[in-house]
Amino acid sequence: MPPKIDTVTTAAVGAPGSARRYLHSLWLLSARDLKVRYATSALGYLWSILDPLVMSAIYWFVFTQVFQRTVGHEPYIVFLITALLPWVWFNSSVSDFTRAFNKDARLVRSTAIPRSIWVNRIVLSKGIEFLCSLPVLALFVVISQFSDAPAQLNWGLLWVPVAILLQTVLLVGLGLLVAPLCVLWTDLERTTKLILRALFYASPVIYGVEDLPGAFETLAAFNPLSGIFALYRVGFFADEWDPWVIGVGAVMSFLFLALGIFAFGRLERPVLKEL
């Protein structure tokens, strides 16, 4: 007869191999990441908002005080932050994907938990940081109400959860693709950093898709971040609603998820041998 504590544990976290056990383990790993990241930090939570806040301040100053801005909407600081916050989530997640398996190689090899959890824990922990940074956006929306061009809240705010869902789908797909490839080809870690730098300027963060000239506006739709950022912004800037950009972005996000699942299934065994 199995010990009573095993029965209690199984009832609490689910049977081995069950979805409930997977989610429980995912939460524990994500919570561990957050505790480790902030345990020795004096500023703690503030680090999750300082990066986008400083970036927003720099770009706001450059494009409003130094150069004559012809892109984006007013208030420009709100326009910036609505894309910079999700960009930080995207950028930090993809950067961590490159070390997802190597960082905890012993645990990856020895545990019976599906190895996809080492990717999903990054998406979840970085997503929690993103949600914790949203008060920054709310603060600037409130401040803008006292300016000549206040942010206009509208029905589009209802699309924010959809934007979060699509970004999660995109990140999981990219993680399942990038993480194993970086184990097999270590040079991809540095290559990924270079791609992220270029992708920042190739994505509508400091500008809108409608600001791009000619065919570039059409091509931008195939960057899934274009549609995702549009959904984040449409609640404050109704002109950001573009069914073509949003629709293509959604399709591309799920295509990356499908590609990631397929690639991960093929690469999981070679990755375990490499580790």
Protein Blocks (a to p, Z undefined) as FASTA:
>chain_A
ZZfklmmmmmmnopehiaklmmmmmmmmmmmmmmmmmmmpmklmmmmmmmmmmmmmmmmm
mmmmmmccfedjddfklmmmmmmmmmmmmmmmmmmmmmmmmmmmmmmmmpmbdfklmmmm
mmmmmmmmmmmmmmmmmmmmmmmmmmmbdcdddfklmmmmmmmmmmmmmmmmmmmmmmmm
mmmmmmlmmmmmmmmmmmmmmpcfkbcfklpghjlmmmmmmpmklmmmmmmmmmmmmklp
cfklmmmmmmmmmmmmmmmmmmmmmmmmmmmmmZZ
